[in-house]
Amino acid sequence: MDELLKAHEAAALLHTSERFVRRLIAERRIEFVKVGRHVRIRESALLAFVVAGTVEPLTTHDVTGKAA
């Protein structure tokens, strides 16, 4: 089972502010778990968020249309 992170812990892992993480939760852009009144984020959900936002670098072929 994944560790459940508090908003400030998730923010520390992402090197962002807690406010940013809370906005992700409010906009439902990241999966979260409600434990009573408390909101927690699974580590796997945090990783999935990062992977979904990862942009692959362009290759020379992508830029010029010619083989390198």
Residue pairs with C-beta under 8 A, 6 or more apart in sequence:
2 42
2 43
2 44
2 45
3 42
3 43
4 33
4 35
4 40
4 41
4 42
5 13
5 40
5 41
5 42
5 43
5 46
6 38
6 40
6 41
7 18
7 21
7 22
7 25
7 39
7 41
8 18
8 21
10 21
10 41
10 46
11 17
11 18
11 20
11 21
13 46
14 20
14 21
14 46
14 50
21 30
21 41
24 30
24 49
25 32
25 39
25 41
29 49
30 41
30 45
30 46
30 49
31 41
31 42
31 45
31 48
31 49
32 39
32 40
32 41
32 42
32 45
33 39
33 40
33 41
33 42
34 40
59 68
60 66
60 68
61 67
61 68
